[in-house]
Amino acid sequence: MNADRLEVTRQPVPEPVQLQAIWQELEGRSAPPVFLSWQWLGHWLAVYQPPAELLEVREGARVIGLGIVVATEERRHGVLHSHCLRLHQTGYRHQDQIWIEYNGFLAEQGRETDVAEACLRYLCDEMPDWDEFIIGAIDAGEAKFFAGMTGLHSHLRWEAPCFGVDLNALRSSGQHYLSTLSRNTRHQINRAHRLYESRGPLRLVRPDSAHEAVAVFDSIGPLHLHRWGDGPDQSGYANPDFVRFHRSLIEDQWASGGVDLVSLKAGDEVIASFYNLLYDQNVYFYLGGMKAEDDNRLKPGLLGHSLCIEDYRQHGFHYYDFMGGEERYKSQLGSFHCQLVQVSLQRSRFKLRLEDVVRNARNRLRQESAEKLKERVKGRVK
Protein backbone atom coordinates (compact mmCIF):
# COMPACT_ATOMS: atom_id res chain seq x y z
CA MET A 1 0.00 0.00 0.00
CA ASN A 2 1.29 3.46 -0.86
CA ALA A 3 0.23 7.01 -1.65
CA ASP A 4 -1.10 6.07 -5.13
CA ARG A 5 -4.04 4.25 -3.54
CA LEU A 6 -5.05 7.10 -1.29
CA GLU A 7 -7.76 9.69 -1.91
CA VAL A 8 -7.22 13.29 -0.81
CA THR A 9 -10.10 15.72 -0.45
CA ARG A 10 -10.24 19.38 0.57
CA GLN A 11 -13.01 21.31 2.29
CA PRO A 12 -13.45 24.36 4.50
CA VAL A 13 -12.62 23.54 8.11
CA PRO A 14 -15.74 21.87 9.60
CA GLU A 15 -17.51 23.03 12.72
CA PRO A 16 -15.34 22.53 15.84
CA VAL A 17 -17.34 19.63 17.30
CA GLN A 18 -17.29 17.73 14.00
CA LEU A 19 -13.58 18.36 13.34
CA GLN A 20 -12.66 17.47 16.92
CA ALA A 21 -14.28 14.05 16.53
CA ILE A 22 -12.47 13.38 13.24
CA TRP A 23 -9.13 14.68 14.51
CA GLN A 24 -9.13 12.89 17.84
CA GLU A 25 -10.22 9.60 16.30
CA LEU A 26 -7.18 9.67 14.00
CA GLU A 27 -4.99 11.04 16.78
CA GLY A 28 -5.77 7.87 18.75
CA ARG A 29 -4.23 5.83 15.89
CA SER A 30 -1.23 8.12 15.51
CA ALA A 31 1.87 9.05 17.48
CA PRO A 32 1.98 12.84 17.06
CA PRO A 33 3.89 15.49 18.98
CA VAL A 34 1.83 17.89 21.07
CA PHE A 35 1.73 20.45 18.25
CA LEU A 36 -0.27 18.08 16.00
CA SER A 37 -2.70 17.14 18.75
CA TRP A 38 -6.20 18.55 19.12
CA GLN A 39 -4.95 19.94 22.43
CA TRP A 40 -2.86 22.46 20.45
CA LEU A 41 -4.44 22.72 17.00
CA GLY A 42 -8.03 22.78 18.25
CA HIS A 43 -7.10 25.67 20.48
CA TRP A 44 -5.24 27.39 17.62
CA LEU A 45 -8.37 27.22 15.46
CA ALA A 46 -10.60 28.48 18.27
CA VAL A 47 -8.41 31.45 19.18
CA TYR A 48 -7.32 32.72 15.76
CA GLN A 49 -10.13 31.35 13.54
CA PRO A 50 -8.00 31.39 10.36
CA PRO A 51 -9.65 31.05 6.92
CA ALA A 52 -8.37 27.49 6.69
CA GLU A 53 -9.10 24.37 4.68
CA LEU A 54 -8.91 20.76 5.79
CA LEU A 55 -7.02 18.14 3.81
CA GLU A 56 -8.35 14.65 4.47
CA VAL A 57 -6.55 11.51 3.31
CA ARG A 58 -8.59 8.32 3.06
CA GLU A 59 -7.78 4.73 2.31
CA GLY A 60 -11.16 3.31 1.44
CA ALA A 61 -13.50 4.44 4.23
CA ARG A 62 -10.72 4.98 6.77
CA VAL A 63 -9.20 8.41 7.41
CA ILE A 64 -5.43 7.99 7.70
CA GLY A 65 -4.24 11.60 7.34
CA LEU A 66 -5.26 15.18 8.10
CA GLY A 67 -3.75 18.63 7.68
CA ILE A 68 -4.96 22.22 7.84
CA VAL A 69 -3.71 24.69 5.23
CA VAL A 70 -4.10 28.46 5.10
CA ALA A 71 -3.66 30.59 1.96
CA THR A 72 -2.03 33.99 2.48
CA GLU A 73 -0.26 36.76 0.61
CA GLU A 74 3.31 37.64 1.56
CA ARG A 75 5.00 40.87 0.52
CA ARG A 76 8.78 41.08 0.65
CA HIS A 77 11.31 43.78 -0.20
CA GLY A 78 8.44 46.18 -0.87
CA VAL A 79 7.82 44.85 -4.37
CA LEU A 80 7.59 41.04 -4.39
CA HIS A 81 4.16 39.51 -3.83
CA SER A 82 3.98 35.78 -3.20
CA HIS A 83 0.89 33.56 -2.94
CA CYS A 84 1.69 31.27 -0.02
CA LEU A 85 0.18 28.15 1.50
CA ARG A 86 1.02 27.39 5.11
CA LEU A 87 0.50 24.26 7.17
CA HIS A 88 -0.97 24.92 10.62
CA GLN A 89 0.04 28.59 10.57
CA THR A 90 -1.91 31.74 9.71
CA GLY A 91 0.77 33.78 7.91
CA TYR A 92 0.41 36.65 10.38
CA ARG A 93 3.60 37.18 12.38
CA HIS A 94 1.83 38.19 15.58
CA GLN A 95 -0.28 35.00 15.49
CA ASP A 96 2.47 32.64 14.32
CA GLN A 97 4.79 33.76 17.13
CA ILE A 98 3.38 30.88 19.16
CA TRP A 99 5.80 29.01 16.87
CA ILE A 100 4.60 25.51 16.14
CA GLU A 101 7.39 22.91 16.24
CA TYR A 102 7.56 19.32 14.94
CA ASN A 103 5.01 20.36 12.33
CA GLY A 104 3.71 18.06 9.61
CA PHE A 105 0.60 16.12 8.63
CA LEU A 106 -1.28 14.09 11.23
CA ALA A 107 -0.99 10.49 10.03
CA GLU A 108 -1.92 7.02 11.17
CA GLN A 109 1.12 5.44 12.80
CA GLY A 110 3.29 3.79 10.15
CA ARG A 111 1.66 5.72 7.29
CA GLU A 112 3.41 9.07 7.79
CA THR A 113 5.34 8.94 4.49
CA ASP A 114 2.30 7.86 2.45
CA VAL A 115 0.13 10.63 3.92
CA ALA A 116 2.76 13.33 3.36
CA GLU A 117 3.31 12.21 -0.22
CA ALA A 118 -0.43 12.10 -0.98
CA CYS A 119 -1.01 15.56 0.50
CA LEU A 120 1.95 17.13 -1.29
CA ARG A 121 0.90 15.62 -4.63
CA TYR A 122 -2.58 17.01 -4.11
CA LEU A 123 -1.29 20.48 -3.25
CA CYS A 124 0.94 20.52 -6.34
CA ASP A 125 -1.57 19.04 -8.78
CA GLU A 126 -4.94 20.29 -7.57
CA MET A 127 -4.06 23.73 -6.18
CA PRO A 128 -1.97 25.37 -8.93
CA ASP A 129 -2.24 29.01 -7.87
CA TRP A 130 0.21 29.14 -4.96
CA ASP A 131 3.86 30.18 -5.35
CA GLU A 132 5.28 28.82 -2.08
CA PHE A 133 4.33 26.13 0.42
CA ILE A 134 5.77 27.25 3.75
CA ILE A 135 6.18 24.68 6.48
CA GLY A 136 7.96 24.78 9.79
CA ALA A 137 9.31 24.19 12.18
CA ILE A 138 9.78 20.66 10.84
CA ASP A 139 12.45 18.00 11.11
CA ALA A 140 15.17 18.71 8.54
CA GLY A 141 14.96 15.16 7.21
CA GLU A 142 11.23 15.51 6.55
CA ALA A 143 11.79 18.86 4.84
CA LYS A 144 14.37 17.24 2.56
CA PHE A 145 11.91 14.47 1.73
CA PHE A 146 9.17 17.01 0.96
CA ALA A 147 11.47 18.89 -1.43
CA GLY A 148 12.71 15.73 -3.13
CA MET A 149 9.23 14.29 -3.56
CA THR A 150 7.78 17.47 -5.09
CA GLY A 151 10.87 18.54 -7.04
CA LEU A 152 10.35 22.07 -5.71
CA HIS A 153 13.17 24.43 -4.78
CA SER A 154 13.63 24.48 -1.02
CA HIS A 155 14.56 27.83 0.51
CA LEU A 156 15.73 27.61 4.11
CA ARG A 157 14.14 30.35 6.24
CA TRP A 158 15.20 29.29 9.73
CA GLU A 159 16.95 26.43 11.49
CA ALA A 160 17.88 25.39 15.01
CA PRO A 161 19.04 22.26 16.82
CA CYS A 162 16.85 20.42 19.34
CA PHE A 163 18.08 18.96 22.61
CA GLY A 164 16.36 16.82 25.21
CA VAL A 165 16.66 14.19 27.92
CA ASP A 166 15.51 10.60 27.45
CA LEU A 167 13.84 9.93 30.80
CA ASN A 168 13.08 6.29 29.95
CA ALA A 169 16.77 5.62 29.31
CA LEU A 170 17.64 7.45 32.51
CA ARG A 171 15.28 5.27 34.52
CA SER A 172 16.53 2.09 32.86
CA SER A 173 20.14 2.97 33.66
CA GLY A 174 19.34 3.62 37.31
CA GLN A 175 21.42 6.80 37.16
CA HIS A 176 20.61 10.11 38.78
CA TYR A 177 20.25 12.78 36.11
CA LEU A 178 23.16 14.89 37.37
CA SER A 179 25.57 12.00 36.98
CA THR A 180 24.98 12.05 33.20
CA LEU A 181 26.15 15.66 32.81
CA SER A 182 29.64 17.01 32.26
CA ARG A 183 31.78 17.59 35.31
CA ASN A 184 31.65 21.37 34.84
CA THR A 185 27.85 21.52 34.45
CA ARG A 186 27.37 19.23 37.43
CA HIS A 187 29.66 21.48 39.49
CA GLN A 188 27.72 24.61 38.52
CA ILE A 189 24.39 23.03 39.48
CA ASN A 190 25.64 21.62 42.79
CA ARG A 191 27.25 24.94 43.73
CA ALA A 192 24.06 26.86 42.89
CA HIS A 193 22.07 24.33 44.93
CA ARG A 194 24.23 24.94 48.02
CA LEU A 195 24.15 28.73 47.64
CA TYR A 196 20.39 28.89 47.20
CA GLU A 197 19.80 26.55 50.11
CA SER A 198 21.35 29.20 52.36
CA ARG A 199 18.19 31.24 51.64
CA GLY A 200 15.89 28.40 52.64
CA PRO A 201 14.82 24.91 51.54
CA LEU A 202 14.59 24.34 47.78
CA ARG A 203 11.32 22.95 46.47
CA LEU A 204 9.26 22.75 43.30
CA VAL A 205 5.75 24.14 43.68
CA ARG A 206 2.75 23.95 41.39
CA PRO A 207 -0.47 26.00 41.31
CA ASP A 208 -3.67 24.64 42.82
CA SER A 209 -6.03 26.01 40.19
CA ALA A 210 -6.18 27.20 36.59
CA HIS A 211 -6.46 30.76 37.91
CA GLU A 212 -3.21 30.34 39.85
CA ALA A 213 -1.56 28.70 36.82
CA VAL A 214 -2.38 31.73 34.66
CA ALA A 215 -0.95 33.95 37.40
CA VAL A 216 2.32 31.99 37.26
CA PHE A 217 2.40 32.40 33.46
CA ASP A 218 1.84 36.15 33.88
CA SER A 219 4.58 36.38 36.51
CA ILE A 220 7.11 35.00 34.00
CA GLY A 221 6.38 37.90 31.63
CA PRO A 222 8.63 40.63 33.09
CA LEU A 223 11.55 38.20 33.42
CA HIS A 224 11.07 36.92 29.88
CA LEU A 225 10.86 40.45 28.46
CA HIS A 226 14.03 41.41 30.34
CA ARG A 227 15.86 38.39 28.94
CA TRP A 228 14.65 38.44 25.33
CA GLY A 229 13.51 42.02 24.65
CA ASP A 230 10.20 43.52 23.58
CA GLY A 231 10.80 43.90 19.82
CA PRO A 232 9.33 41.88 16.93
CA ASP A 233 10.26 38.18 17.13
CA GLN A 234 11.70 38.66 20.62
CA SER A 235 9.70 37.88 23.77
CA GLY A 236 6.17 36.74 23.03
CA TYR A 237 5.02 38.60 26.13
CA ALA A 238 5.27 41.83 24.11
CA ASN A 239 2.64 40.39 21.74
CA PRO A 240 -0.99 40.50 22.99
CA ASP A 241 -2.00 37.68 20.60
CA PHE A 242 0.70 35.42 22.02
CA VAL A 243 -0.36 36.16 25.60
CA ARG A 244 -4.06 35.68 24.78
CA PHE A 245 -3.38 32.31 23.17
CA HIS A 246 -1.42 30.94 26.10
CA ARG A 247 -3.58 32.33 28.88
CA SER A 248 -6.63 30.63 27.36
CA LEU A 249 -4.65 27.42 26.62
CA ILE A 250 -3.67 27.23 30.29
CA GLU A 251 -7.27 27.86 31.38
CA ASP A 252 -8.48 25.09 29.05
CA GLN A 253 -5.76 22.52 29.71
CA TRP A 254 -4.67 22.90 33.33
CA ALA A 255 -7.35 20.65 34.83
CA SER A 256 -6.77 17.87 32.26
CA GLY A 257 -2.99 17.96 32.72
CA GLY A 258 -2.10 19.34 29.30
CA VAL A 259 0.05 22.11 30.76
CA ASP A 260 2.33 22.29 33.78
CA LEU A 261 3.43 25.49 35.51
CA VAL A 262 6.31 24.78 37.88
CA SER A 263 8.14 27.25 40.14
CA LEU A 264 11.37 26.69 42.02
CA LYS A 265 11.45 28.31 45.44
CA ALA A 266 14.37 28.93 47.77
CA GLY A 267 12.60 29.44 51.06
CA ASP A 268 9.70 31.76 50.20
CA GLU A 269 11.42 33.31 47.18
CA VAL A 270 10.62 32.20 43.62
CA ILE A 271 13.90 31.98 41.72
CA ALA A 272 12.66 30.32 38.48
CA SER A 273 9.37 29.39 36.83
CA PHE A 274 8.72 27.06 33.89
CA TYR A 275 5.80 26.69 31.50
CA ASN A 276 5.67 23.19 30.01
CA LEU A 277 3.30 21.45 27.62
CA LEU A 278 2.52 17.84 28.54
CA TYR A 279 1.32 15.30 26.00
CA ASP A 280 1.50 11.50 25.82
CA GLN A 281 3.85 11.44 28.83
CA ASN A 282 6.32 13.78 27.11
CA VAL A 283 7.36 17.16 28.48
CA TYR A 284 7.85 20.09 26.09
CA PHE A 285 9.63 22.99 27.77
CA TYR A 286 7.97 26.02 26.22
CA LEU A 287 9.35 29.00 28.12
CA GLY A 288 10.62 30.10 31.51
CA GLY A 289 11.57 33.05 33.63
CA MET A 290 14.66 33.16 35.86
CA LYS A 291 15.48 35.61 38.60
CA ALA A 292 18.35 37.92 37.61
CA GLU A 293 21.27 37.47 40.01
CA ASP A 294 24.38 39.64 40.52
CA ASP A 295 26.37 36.58 41.61
CA ASN A 296 27.12 34.56 38.46
CA ARG A 297 27.59 31.45 40.58
CA LEU A 298 23.82 31.41 41.03
CA LYS A 299 22.29 29.50 38.11
CA PRO A 300 18.51 29.41 38.66
CA GLY A 301 17.85 28.11 35.14
CA LEU A 302 20.30 25.22 35.22
CA LEU A 303 19.25 24.30 38.75
CA GLY A 304 15.54 24.58 38.00
CA HIS A 305 15.69 22.46 34.85
CA SER A 306 17.75 19.79 36.58
CA LEU A 307 15.24 19.53 39.43
CA CYS A 308 12.29 19.46 37.00
CA ILE A 309 13.93 16.73 34.92
CA GLU A 310 14.49 14.58 38.00
CA ASP A 311 10.90 15.23 39.13
CA TYR A 312 9.46 14.18 35.76
CA ARG A 313 11.73 11.13 35.70
CA GLN A 314 10.34 10.03 39.04
CA HIS A 315 6.77 10.53 37.79
CA GLY A 316 7.19 8.22 34.79
CA PHE A 317 7.44 10.70 31.93
CA HIS A 318 9.23 9.55 28.78
CA TYR A 319 11.12 12.57 27.49
CA TYR A 320 12.02 16.13 28.49
CA ASP A 321 12.25 18.19 25.31
CA PHE A 322 13.98 21.58 25.25
CA MET A 323 12.78 21.96 21.64
CA GLY A 324 14.44 24.23 19.07
CA GLY A 325 17.12 26.72 20.05
CA GLU A 326 20.86 27.23 20.20
CA GLU A 327 20.97 28.48 23.79
CA ARG A 328 23.96 27.02 25.59
CA TYR A 329 22.01 25.62 28.53
CA LYS A 330 20.11 23.27 26.19
CA SER A 331 23.26 21.56 24.99
CA GLN A 332 24.62 21.52 28.56
CA LEU A 333 21.55 19.77 29.96
CA GLY A 334 20.39 17.62 27.05
CA SER A 335 21.49 15.59 24.06
CA PHE A 336 20.97 16.58 20.43
CA HIS A 337 18.07 14.73 18.85
CA CYS A 338 17.15 16.57 15.63
CA GLN A 339 17.53 19.70 13.52
CA LEU A 340 14.42 21.80 13.02
CA VAL A 341 13.94 23.99 9.96
CA GLN A 342 11.38 26.26 8.40
CA VAL A 343 11.42 25.97 4.63
CA SER A 344 9.64 27.47 1.68
CA LEU A 345 9.00 24.99 -1.13
CA GLN A 346 8.89 27.20 -4.20
CA ARG A 347 7.37 26.67 -7.60
CA SER A 348 9.42 27.73 -10.63
CA ARG A 349 8.42 31.40 -10.71
CA PHE A 350 10.63 34.07 -12.28
CA LYS A 351 10.13 36.43 -9.34
CA LEU A 352 11.30 33.76 -6.88
CA ARG A 353 14.30 32.77 -9.00
CA LEU A 354 15.31 36.44 -9.26
CA GLU A 355 14.92 36.86 -5.51
CA ASP A 356 17.15 33.82 -4.94
CA VAL A 357 19.87 35.21 -7.25
CA VAL A 358 19.82 38.58 -5.45
CA ARG A 359 19.81 36.87 -2.04
CA ASN A 360 22.80 34.68 -2.91
CA ALA A 361 24.73 37.67 -4.29
CA ARG A 362 24.03 39.66 -1.13
CA ASN A 363 25.13 36.78 1.08
CA ARG A 364 28.38 36.40 -0.91
CA LEU A 365 29.10 40.11 -0.51
CA ARG A 366 28.49 39.92 3.22
CA GLN A 367 30.76 36.90 3.53
CA GLU A 368 33.51 38.56 1.49
CA SER A 369 33.23 41.75 3.58
CA ALA A 370 33.46 39.74 6.78
CA GLU A 371 36.53 37.88 5.52
CA LYS A 372 38.24 41.13 4.46
CA LEU A 373 37.53 42.67 7.86
CA LYS A 374 38.93 39.59 9.55
CA GLU A 375 42.11 39.83 7.47
CA ARG A 376 42.53 43.54 8.30
CA VAL A 377 42.13 42.88 12.02
CA LYS A 378 44.59 40.00 11.76
CA GLY A 379 47.09 42.25 10.02
CA ARG A 380 46.85 44.87 12.78
CA VAL A 381 47.39 42.24 15.47
CA LYS A 382 50.55 41.05 13.75
Protein Blocks (a to p, Z undefined) as FASTA:
>chain_A
ZZklpccdddddddfklmmmmmmmmmmmgccdfklpmklmmmmmmmnopacddddddehj
bcfbdcddddddddeehlaccddddehiahiaklmmnopghiacdddehilmmmmmmmmm
mmmmmmmmbmbdcdddddfklmmmmmmmnopacddfbdcddddddfklmmmnopafklmp
cfklmmmmmmmmmmmmmnoccdddddfbfklmmmmmmmmmmmmmmmnopaehiafklpmk
lmmmmmmmmmmmmmnopaccddddehjacfbdcddddeehiacdfbdcddddfblkbcfk
lmmmmmmmmmmmmnopabdcebjajbfklmmmmccfbdcdddddddddfklmmmmmmmmm
mmmmmmmmmmmmmmmmmmmmZZ
